[in-house]
Amino acid sequence: MRLESKKVIITGGGSGIGRAICKLFAQHGASVVIADIDEDGMHQTAEQIQSEGGECLAIRTDVASEESVKELISQSKKFLGGLDILVNDAAVFVFGAIDNVNLLDWEKVFSVNVIGSANTVKYALPELKKSFSPAIVNIASVSSFIAQPSFVPYNASKGALLQLTRCLAMDLAEFNIRVNAVCPGSIYTPATERHIAFENTNREEFLKKAAESSLLKRVGTPEEIAYAALFLASDEASFITGEHLVVDGGMTV
């Protein structure tokens, strides 16, 4: 019960890593608001948490919309009665080389992956300031600091998210708000299947190549990322801020 009585908002909680974080945080005693643009997915996450006796609420949210984020915070405040932890996991995956992406691609990936996280922090800030142990965890990526072929928009957005994490840690330290990031490597999620489709490649070969890229010779699970987020959100990480925790099986060693 490492998050007993904690009040939490998690964006992107409708599937993959976000769902794993929602479930793990609830298992550790947190009351969780699941925010996602995918209504079916977020309600499935809520049902799974409630079936285990957890307390949660699903709220449809487009993090790229300030009005949607304002409504998220308003409804969350009523349900939770405050806020201790914000996890920014909502993301879109836009791949491609510089010569085959357009302005709409750039606007889409930055509006969600960077501006979306900034929006949630901005409007959650008044409630976080009231908490005795506030924390923000951004789900970044190893793509934040390594180059990958035909990943230009996604990598650029995740690099910006990592820098946003550092800047927020500096600016919010006076309020005792810790801000950190988790940087996953190859993790099997529904987004992996979309990436395979984008590459138009053999699924088994794609996953084998992803596994071979790590020292541990396997692809990670959403739950392994969730435990990293749990640590950074918990009071066990009370003297950690402005950092990123790489969870990639040794891929970037």
HELIX and SHEET records of a PDB file:
HELIX    1   1 GLY A   16  GLN A   27  1                                  12    
HELIX    2   2 GLU A   39  SER A   51  1                                  13    
HELIX    3   3 GLU A   66  LEU A   80  1                                  15    
HELIX    4   4 ILE A   98  ASN A  100  5                                   3    
HELIX    5   5 LEU A  103  ASN A  113  1                                  11    
HELIX    6   6 ILE A  115  LEU A  128  1                                  14    
HELIX    7   7 VAL A  142  SER A  144  5                                   3    
HELIX    8   8 VAL A  152  LEU A  172  1                                  21    
HELIX    9   9 ALA A  173  PHE A  175  5                                   3    
HELIX   10  10 PRO A  190  GLU A  199  1                                  10    
HELIX   11  11 ARG A  203  GLU A  212  1                                  10    
HELIX   12  12 PRO A  222  ALA A  233  1                                  12    
HELIX   13  13 ASP A  235  ALA A  237  5                                   3    
SHEET    1   A 7 CYS A  56  ARG A  60  0                                        
SHEET    2   A 7 SER A  31  ASP A  36  1                                        
SHEET    3   A 7 LYS A   7  THR A  11  1                                        
SHEET    4   A 7 ILE A  85  ASN A  88  1                                        
SHEET    5   A 7 ALA A 135  ILE A 139  1                                        
SHEET    6   A 7 ARG A 178  PRO A 184  1                                        
SHEET    7   A 7 HIS A 244  VAL A 247  1                                        
END                                                                             
